[in-house]
Amino acid sequence: MNIPHPTSPPAAGPKARYIRSSGPARAARVRRENAERQRLLRDRRRENGAPDPNALDRSIVDALRSILLRCPDSLSMPVDPALILSLTREHLLIRSIKARELDPDAPLLDGEAVSDALRRRLLEKPKRPVATR
């Protein structure tokens, strides 16, 4: 006996498809949709010449490490925020050049997109409060 799977009418809206499936199937579909959305976001970011958020964070850490290791008493010296920004940009460009040497199809970073990503990451308040431990 072949039982047809009930379908939602188009007027029911996009959430109706979530109602019609079981828990594991719904979780798998949401996971697939989120993965696809993230893939599209990464592709769009790459096309615009913006850095990957993980590469941006690694470059910020590298810049801070460079500043802290510049001299033995660097922990007692003030840190210049402009120096952090310029070193972060420099580390991003170095990463980009190394990636291009290994893979000529690697995306080129756009200076304006890098500056915008740095501004959003370091100079704007986060949308959600940072969780405290």
Buried (B, 14 or more C-beta within 10 A) or exposed (E): EEEEEEEBEEEEEEEEEEEEBEEEEBEEEEEEEEEEEEEEEEEEBBEBBBBBEEBBEBBBEBBBEBBEEEEEEEEEEEEEEEEBBEBBBBBBBEBBEEBBEEEEEBBEBBEEBBEBBBEEBEEEEEEEEEEEE
